[in-house]
Amino acid sequence: MLNNARQLSAASDQYFLENGVSSVISANLVGATNYVKAVNTVAGETYPAGYTQGETVTILGVAGARTITYAP
């Protein structure tokens, strides 16, 4: 899960640089032709629908009970 968060964070940073914006929805990051090809869940977790520059990535519902945060 932390590797997924790290990849999504890096992908959003690259998107911010290339597009001159400070937020992005995950549909622009994940996909066959995007920065991250796929995000495979490990414990039924839910990843954010969007990312904002400088904010932590919060992963919800880990094993139905936990929350994990990743600070870029």
C-alpha positions as CSV (number, residue, x, y, z in Angstrom):
1,M,0.0,0.0,0.0
2,L,2.8,2.4,0.8
3,N,4.4,1.7,-2.6
4,N,1.1,2.4,-4.3
5,A,0.8,5.7,-2.3
6,R,4.4,6.6,-3.3
7,Q,3.7,5.9,-7.0
8,L,0.5,7.9,-6.9
9,S,2.3,10.8,-5.1
10,A,5.2,10.8,-7.6
11,A,2.7,10.6,-10.5
12,S,0.7,13.6,-9.2
13,D,3.9,15.6,-8.7
14,Q,4.9,14.9,-12.3
15,Y,1.4,15.9,-13.5
16,F,1.6,19.1,-11.5
17,L,4.9,20.0,-13.1
18,E,3.8,19.2,-16.7
19,N,0.4,20.9,-16.5
20,G,1.1,23.8,-14.2
21,V,-1.8,22.9,-11.8
22,S,-1.9,22.0,-8.1
23,S,-4.6,19.3,-8.1
24,V,-5.5,16.3,-10.2
25,I,-8.1,13.5,-10.2
26,S,-6.8,10.0,-10.2
27,A,-8.4,9.2,-13.6
28,N,-5.6,11.5,-15.0
29,L,-2.9,9.5,-13.2
30,V,-4.0,5.9,-13.5
31,G,-4.6,4.0,-16.7
32,A,-2.9,2.2,-19.6
33,T,-1.5,5.5,-21.1
34,N,-1.1,7.4,-17.9
35,Y,1.7,7.7,-15.3
36,V,0.7,4.7,-13.2
37,K,-0.6,1.7,-15.3
38,A,-2.7,0.1,-12.5
39,V,-3.2,0.3,-8.7
40,N,-3.7,-3.2,-7.3
41,T,-5.3,-3.2,-3.9
42,V,-3.8,-5.3,-1.1
43,A,-6.3,-5.3,1.7
44,G,-9.5,-3.8,0.3
45,E,-8.2,-0.3,0.8
46,T,-9.6,2.8,-1.0
47,Y,-7.3,5.4,-2.6
48,P,-8.2,9.1,-3.0
49,A,-10.2,10.2,-6.0
50,G,-8.0,13.3,-6.2
51,Y,-4.6,14.7,-5.2
52,T,-3.5,18.2,-4.2
53,Q,0.0,19.5,-4.2
54,G,1.6,19.4,-0.7
55,E,-1.1,17.3,1.0
56,T,-0.7,13.9,2.4
57,V,-2.2,10.8,0.6
58,T,-4.7,9.1,2.9
59,I,-5.6,5.5,2.2
60,L,-8.9,4.4,3.8
61,G,-10.5,1.1,4.8
62,V,-7.3,-0.9,5.1
63,A,-8.5,-4.4,6.1
64,G,-11.8,-2.7,6.8
65,A,-10.6,-0.8,9.8
66,R,-7.4,1.2,9.4
67,T,-6.3,4.4,7.7
68,I,-2.8,5.0,6.4
69,T,-1.3,8.3,5.4
70,Y,1.7,9.0,3.2
71,A,3.4,12.3,3.3
72,P,5.2,13.2,0.0
